[in-house]
């Protein structure tokens, strides 16, 4: 799934003083993530996650279990 990383949450806040891009803020290559998107159609060939970091969770067993619990609670609504 092609994802666009833009390093802002679209709240129009300025970046913090001294902030610079580095590889350490990117997800590790080969890591697995749960992505939340606003739209099911890519924009300019990629999906945008919901409000930056709020739109992704590492796909750990605990996070997956949490998502499955929420889905089960709201099934059929």
C-alpha positions, -999 to 999 in steps of 0.1 A, spaced: 0 0 0 17 32 -11 16 58 18 27 94 17 47 107 47 45 145 51 55 149 88 27 172 99 -8 167 112 -26 193 90 -33 216 120 -13 244 104 11 246 133 47 256 125 73 229 129 92 231 162 124 251 163 154 229 153 132 201 138 149 183 109 140 152 90 160 121 98 157 84 90 151 76 127 116 92 125 106 69 96 91 34 103 118 7 102 120 -11 68 100 -43 70 80 -32 101 42 -37 100 16 -10 107 -21 -6 110 -31 25 89 -62 47 93 -71 67 62 -97 94 55 -103 81 20 -103 48 3 -90 63 -29 -53 73 -32 -44 110 -39 -16 115 -64 -8 77 -62 -6 74 -24 -28 72 6 -26 98 34 -30 85 70 -54 103 93 -37 134 108 -1 121 106 10 100 135 -26 96 147 -33 76 116 -9 47 123 -2 22 150 25 -4 150 9 -38 142 18 -54 176 -3 -82 191 -16 -58 217 -26 -31 192 -43 -57 169 -62 -71 199 -73 -35 208 -86 -29 172 -104 -62 171 -121 -54 205 -133 -20 192 -146 -36 159 -164 -64 179 -181 -38 202 -194 -18 172 -203 -47 149 -237 -42 133 -240 -5 142 
